[in-house]
Amino acid sequence: MTLFERVSKREHAIVRLNLIIALAFALFVVAQPAVPTWEFLRLIGTFLLLTIPLSALSLLGFALLNARGPGMLGALQDRWRSDRFVTLLWPVLLFAIVMSSFSAFKQRILPHAGFHFDPALAAIDRSIFGVDLGLWLHKSIGSPLLTYFLDGVYHAWFLPMSVGVGIVALCTDARTRMQYMTAFTMTWIGLGSILAYLLPAAGPCFYGVLVGPIGNGPFEAVNDALVADRAARAADFLFTIEVRDMLLDRFNDPDLSIGGGISAIPSIHNAMAVLFALVGYRFNRVFGLCMSAFAALIWLGSVYLNWHYAIDGIVGAAGAIGLWYGAGFLTGPAHAKEPAAERVLAGGTTFAKR
């Protein structure tokens, strides 16, 4: 049996579709004059290197979930015999291609669209909530303790975004793996790149620098409140302030880097957090509820920490839900026959044993 014969024909087709979309997007990005070819290749290499610890952490998570069954080592040996980890290989490879292309697009192509949509987004927020929500939150419930709590939660998002790819790949059934990775690909390309280019905006914390002084008052007040909360804790570090300053420093840097680029709508932080919740229910109800709470905190934090307008998260969440169910339609019905029986794992998760 060859390596690629260890996945079903249906999964084989979904893998091809995702890789074709991801590679087409990568070729489009690298063909743009604003993207230096060697910088782009270096960025892809960096993400490929990141897949090594990502895969290691994913395998560790898979082994821990099976500690009460065949044992950690036994679970890894069984999985190796069944599919040679090919069901981990293609998701992390797709992750590297999609994330490097998105990073280059956001840093070098998206700025050419300008940041002229911010006033409209701020106006939409005021029409929905009647106030500048971020400033209202600080005045109503703001405190240094809440600031540091939301700051930690918001920036911990990177862990489920990255390692979550491998956990879903190994610890769910084939259909969930295909659905999640398809939605993952389309979220970063369709929402984070294409829609972000059509609705270019910088976000509240960058309003004064990249949009203009008119209308910046409420957002500057939130920035001042965050600085005051940091001072009240007698701390020298707050992720939000450090990352904000880093993004501004790198805004005109010709070198591509992980995590660079500025964009507001749709909020990919919120979109991905909603995807975490949707796939969480495929593990079990309790985990799904926990990830739903996490998604709610991400939305609250995105506004409170001045990263996004409230509408950014609403659009991101709605887009993620649509893409999740669209990906489910592409991957086929849940009752579709697979060439092998599924084995239930610890914690209610499943994987296809081939």
ZAMARGU-4260 file (C-alpha; in steps of 0.2 Angstrom, whole numbers, plus 5000, padded with zeros to 4 digits):
<rodrens>
0) 5000/5000/5000 | 5007/5017/4995 | 5007/5032/5007 | 4993/5041/4998 | 4982/5025/4997
5) 4981/5026/5016 | 4967/5039/5015 | 4951/5036/5007 | 4947/5042/4989 | 4935/5056/4997
10) 4949/5062/5008 | 4961/5061/4993 | 4950/5072/4983 | 4948/5085/4997 | 4967/5086/5000
15) 4970/5089/4981 | 4956/5103/4981 | 4964/5111/4997 | 4982/5110/4990 | 4976/5117/4973
20) 4968/5132/4981 | 4982/5135/4993 | 4996/5134/4979 | 4986/5145/4967 | 4985/5158/4981
25) 5004/5156/4985 | 5008/5158/4966 | 4997/5174/4965 | 5005/5181/4980 | 5023/5178/4974
30) 5019/5185/4957 | 5015/5202/4964 | 5029/5215/4962 | 5028/5220/4981 | 5032/5202/4987
35) 5051/5198/4985 | 5053/5180/4979 | 5067/5175/4991 | 5059/5183/5006 | 5043/5173/5002
40) 5053/5157/5000 | 5062/5161/5017 | 5045/5164/5025 | 5038/5147/5018 | 5054/5139/5025
45) 5051/5146/5042 | 5033/5140/5043 | 5039/5123/5037 | 5051/5122/5051 | 5037/5127/5063
50) 5027/5112/5058 | 5041/5101/5067 | 5036/5107/5084 | 5018/5108/5079 | 5018/5090/5074
55) 5027/5085/5090 | 5015/5094/5101 | 5000/5086/5091 | 5007/5069/5093 | 5010/5071/5111
60) 4992/5077/5113 | 4986/5062/5103 | 4996/5051/5114 | 4989/5059/5130 | 4971/5057/5124
65) 4974/5038/5122 | 4984/5036/5139 | 4970/5026/5146 | 4967/5015/5131 | 4981/5006/5122
70) 4994/5018/5131 | 5003/5032/5124 | 5016/5022/5115 | 5004/5009/5109 | 4992/5023/5102
75) 5007/5030/5092 | 5012/5013/5086 | 4994/5009/5081 | 4992/5025/5072 | 5009/5023/5063
80) 5004/5006/5057 | 4987/5012/5051 | 4991/5027/5041 | 5010/5031/5043 | 5004/5048/5050
85) 4999/5054/5033 | 4983/5061/5040 | 4994/5073/5050 | 5006/5076/5036 | 4994/5084/5024
90) 4986/5096/5037 | 5002/5103/5043 | 5009/5105/5025 | 4993/5114/5021 | 4995/5125/5036
95) 5013/5130/5031 | 5007/5135/5013 | 4992/5144/5018 | 5000/5154/5033 | 5015/5159/5023
100) 5005/5165/5009 | 4993/5174/5020 | 5007/5183/5030 | 5015/5189/5014 | 4998/5195/5007
105) 4994/5204/5023 | 5011/5213/5024 | 5015/5217/5006 | 4999/5217/4996 | 4985/5222/5008
110) 4992/5240/5012 | 4990/5245/4994 | 4971/5244/4996 | 4973/5258/5009 | 4964/5260/5025
115) 4949/5270/5021 | 4935/5259/5028 | 4938/5263/5046 | 4926/5278/5048 | 4912/5267/5041
120) 4915/5253/5053 | 4916/5265/5068 | 4899/5272/5062 | 4892/5255/5060 | 4897/5250/5078
125) 4889/5266/5085 | 4873/5263/5075 | 4872/5245/5083 | 4877/5249/5101 | 4874/5268/5102
130) 4892/5270/5109 | 4910/5267/5105 | 4910/5250/5112 | 4928/5248/5117 | 4928/5265/5127
135) 4912/5261/5135 | 4919/5244/5141 | 4934/5252/5149 | 4922/5265/5158 | 4910/5252/5163
140) 4920/5236/5168 | 4938/5241/5164 | 4952/5237/5177 | 4970/5232/5176 | 4965/5214/5181
145) 4953/5213/5167 | 4965/5220/5155 | 4979/5208/5159 | 4966/5193/5159 | 4959/5197/5141
150) 4977/5201/5135 | 4983/5184/5140 | 4967/5175/5133 | 4968/5185/5117 | 4986/5181/5113
155) 4985/5163/5118 | 4974/5161/5103 | 4990/5156/5093 | 4991/5139/5102 | 4974/5132/5097
160) 4976/5140/5080 | 4992/5131/5076 | 4993/5115/5087 | 4974/5113/5084 | 4977/5109/5066
165) 4987/5093/5072 | 4975/5089/5086 | 4960/5089/5074 | 4970/5080/5061 | 4974/5065/5073
170) 4960/5065/5085 | 4944/5066/5075 | 4936/5056/5061 | 4941/5059/5043 | 4926/5069/5039
175) 4929/5082/5053 | 4947/5083/5048 | 4943/5087/5030 | 4929/5099/5035 | 4940/5108/5047
180) 4955/5110/5035 | 4944/5116/5021 | 4936/5129/5032 | 4953/5133/5039 | 4960/5136/5021
185) 4945/5146/5015 | 4945/5157/5031 | 4963/5163/5029 | 4961/5165/5010 | 4943/5170/5008
190) 4940/5180/5023 | 4957/5186/5029 | 4964/5190/5012 | 4951/5193/4999 | 4937/5201/5009
195) 4950/5210/5019 | 4956/5218/5003 | 4939/5223/4998 | 4935/5231/5015 | 4952/5238/5019
200) 4953/5245/5037 | 4967/5246/5050 | 4958/5245/5066 | 4955/5256/5081 | 4972/5256/5089
205) 4980/5261/5072 | 4966/5274/5068 | 4976/5289/5072 | 4992/5284/5063 | 4985/5275/5047
210) 4968/5284/5045 | 4969/5301/5052 | 4966/5312/5068 | 4947/5315/5064 | 4937/5303/5073
215) 4951/5295/5083 | 4947/5302/5100 | 4938/5287/5107 | 4951/5275/5101 | 4965/5285/5107
220) 4956/5286/5124 | 4956/5267/5124 | 4975/5266/5120 | 4978/5278/5135 | 4967/5267/5146
225) 4978/5252/5142 | 4994/5261/5145 | 4987/5267/5162 | 4982/5249/5166 | 5000/5243/5163
230) 5006/5257/5174 | 4994/5253/5188 | 5001/5235/5188 | 5019/5242/5189 | 5023/5231/5174
235) 5034/5234/5159 | 5025/5222/5147 | 5007/5220/5140 | 5006/5210/5124 | 4993/5221/5116
240) 5005/5237/5117 | 5020/5227/5113 | 5012/5219/5097 | 5004/5235/5092 | 5021/5244/5092
245) 5029/5229/5083 | 5017/5229/5069 | 5019/5248/5067 | 5038/5246/5067 | 5037/5232/5053
250) 5023/5241/5043 | 5035/5247/5030 | 5049/5234/5032 | 5053/5225/5016 | 5057/5209/5026
255) 5043/5197/5028 | 5040/5190/5046 | 5028/5179/5055 | 5013/5189/5062 | 5016/5205/5052
260) 5003/5215/5044 | 4988/5226/5049 | 4970/5223/5045 | 4953/5225/5054 | 4938/5217/5045
265) 4935/5203/5045 | 4943/5198/5062 | 4952/5182/5059 | 4955/5180/5077 | 4936/5179/5080
270) 4933/5169/5064 | 4946/5156/5069 | 4939/5156/5087 | 4922/5151/5081 | 4929/5137/5070
275) 4938/5131/5086 | 4920/5130/5094 | 4912/5122/5080 | 4925/5108/5079 | 4925/5107/5098
280) 4907/5100/5098 | 4914/5086/5087 | 4925/5081/5102 | 4911/5082/5115 | 4898/5094/5121
285) 4909/5100/5136 | 4924/5104/5125 | 4912/5113/5113 | 4905/5124/5127 | 4923/5128/5133
290) 4928/5134/5116 | 4912/5144/5113 | 4916/5153/5129 | 4934/5156/5123 | 4927/5163/5106
295) 4916/5175/5116 | 4931/5181/5126 | 4941/5183/5110 | 4927/5194/5103 | 4926/5204/5120
300) 4945/5206/5120 | 4946/5211/5102 | 4936/5226/5106 | 4942/5230/5124 | 4960/5229/5118
305) 4957/5241/5104 | 4961/5229/5090 | 4945/5228/5081 | 4928/5236/5079 | 4914/5225/5086
310) 4907/5223/5068 | 4924/5215/5063 | 4921/5200/5075 | 4903/5198/5070 | 4907/5198/5051
315) 4922/5186/5055 | 4911/5174/5065 | 4897/5174/5052 | 4909/5170/5038 | 4917/5156/5048
320) 4900/5148/5051 | 4896/5149/5033 | 4913/5142/5028 | 4911/5128/5041 | 4895/5122/5034
325) 4900/5125/5016 | 4915/5114/5019 | 4904/5101/5027 | 4894/5101/5011 | 4910/5098/5001
330) 4916/5084/5012 | 4900/5074/5010 | 4887/5068/5023 | 4892/5061/5039 | 4885/5044/5035
335) 4896/5042/5020 | 4905/5025/5020 | 4923/5025/5023 | 4934/5010/5019 | 4938/5006/5037
340) 4929/5006/5054 | 4931/5020/5066 | 4938/5017/5083 | 4932/5028/5098 | 4946/5037/5107
345) 4947/5043/5125 | 4937/5059/5127 | 4924/5055/5114 | 4935/5058/5099 | 4937/5046/5084
350) 4949/5042/5070 | 4948/5031/5055 | 4958/5016/5058 | 4963/5009/5040
</rodrens>
